[in-house]
Amino acid sequence: MSQYDYDLFTIGGGSGGVRAARFAGQAGARVGLAEKGDLGGTCVNVGCIPKKLMSYSAHFHEDFADAAGYGWTLNGQPSFDWSTLIANKDREIAHLNDIYQRLLDGANVSLHRGFAKVEDAHTVNVDGQRFTARHILVATGGRPEKPDVPGRELGITSDDFFHLKALPKRTVVLGGGYIAVELASILNGLGSEVTLVYRRERLLRNMDADLGVHLADEMAKQGIRLVFNASIESIESIEAAQASEDSVKNVRLTNGEVLQAECILFATGRTPNTAGLGLEQAGVVLERNGAVQVNGDFESSVPSILAVGDVIDRVALTPVALAEAMVVVARLFGRGERRMSYANIPTAVFSHPNIGTVGLSEEEARKEVGEVKIFKTDFKPLKNTLSRNTGRTFMKLVVDAGSDRVLGVHMVGSDAGEVIQGFAVALQCGATKAQFDATIGIHPTSAEEFVTLRTPVA
């Protein structure tokens, strides 16, 4: 008879937590999982999935306009209904929650609904009910934060965005990261008048510089107003007595400009969800931002308490959380055959146009290997030749001048994420520029440009 109720108790029913619980259960472990909200975490409920669905919806605006150049005539003006989109989106999210529940049931995972707190190295308290476990896994994700400005309560976060009752007529988006540009693109595509305000001089500062520059040009073409080197100083309701979700607010910027908008959307970063979990009292060391400090095996300072996903604040991507969870399960209940590498992680930004990127930026490569060769192209994609669409596609290769190995592949353009996924495999295999050159392209596609670039620009 085991001295513990469970072999593994997972706190958090998001991507990483569910993956660890499922595969541990399938390996024969006794597993418990605590979740007070909807299953699937940020990704399923207020992140990847609803964002991509709404991005699809916003793209139709451009598709309708492009169709005229291809001989299509629409009878009457296309119209959009926000409530229909949200209702259909919510129905799909509920369906995914049901799937997550069935996956846990199928792996014999005991689901406990409630807020879990860690009492000691082997004890978890879920709303007054105590459970003991040989291992405790913290997979509580992160939450969006509002900046500390007067009137911040009048603004919303990315979580709130997915539950807006109506499409705002005017929106001010604060931020320049992937969440900011994605939600700004969605709102613009659906018909909101969008101003994006960012305190720095280019978008997506953690990616290759050319990506942010090209994206800004394309977003401006689509009617998004970009205000750089500024932030929000304060927000105030014009008529305080009538302040509501859709009331008009004055937004004062640090550059002295005053904007008016019904919606102010903060996309200025996320914080690991560790508040109130009792981790510090149990001896777990946290980073200054609240992230759980872990080693290469995802153990905290208390070895029986582990953590994966956004709560450790390494790479905040769903597939990364899934991979980290599999490493933990393999070590605890398998042969320890999996290891985690953070090199060459591909990612996409579902802005309009999309961004896809894998490997090192030009800046990172110059620091890491020294001499590099840069290949770039900027062109009008074939689809835009018969329409009035002025959008252009950008592609870039970063190559180690000494070894000829391709270090980075970057793209701004339609379906960039779909294109980059395949090139991520090539980078993982250590592909060289000569091997890219020897690959026959698929014609006519945008992706073929990556294997036809011949002349370095730097």
ABEGO torsion letter per residue (X at the ends): XBABABABBBBEABAAAAAAAAAAAAAGBBBBBBBABBBGEAAAAABAAAAAAAAAAAAAAAAAAAAAAAGBBBBEBBBBBAAAAAAAAAAAAAAAAAAAAAAAAAAGBBBBBEBBBBABAABBBBGGBBBBBABBBBBAEBBBBBBBBBGAAABBBAAAAAABABBBABBBBBEABAAAAAAAAAAAAAGBBBBBBBABABBGAABBAAAAAAAAAAAAAAGBBBBBGBBBABBBBABAAABBAABBBBBBBAAGBBBBBABBBBBAEBBBBABGAGAAAAGBBBBAAGBBBBBAAGBBABAABBBBEAAAGABBBAAAAAAAAAAAAAAAABAGABBBBABGBBBBBABOBBBBBBEBBAAAAAAAAEBBBBBBBBBBBAAAAABABABBBBBBBBBBAAAGBBABBBBBEBGAAAAAAAAAAAAAAGBBAAAAAABBBBOBBAAAAAAABABBAX
